[in-house]
Amino acid sequence: MSNKVTKLDQLEIGDIAKVITIDVSGELRRRLMEMGLTRGTLIEVIGKAPLGDPIEYKFKGYNLSLRKEEANKVVVEH
């Protein structure tokens, strides 16, 4: 990792990053954390829909698809 801080939706297929924080409060924050997006989690971009939304990620042994709007709230170190 090159230690560049960015948002999860800005990564490209094949990139691996570490979750730093979730930059939103309320229901969306709770839901993302319940899915396992917690500080220190390594996450890999494995695919994007033809128009770029949603984006598929792999972490903690499972795949998760997020909309760009949701992924934009996750701050990662890449």
Order of alpha helices (4+ residues) and beta strands (2+ residues): beta-beta-alpha-beta-beta-beta-alpha-beta
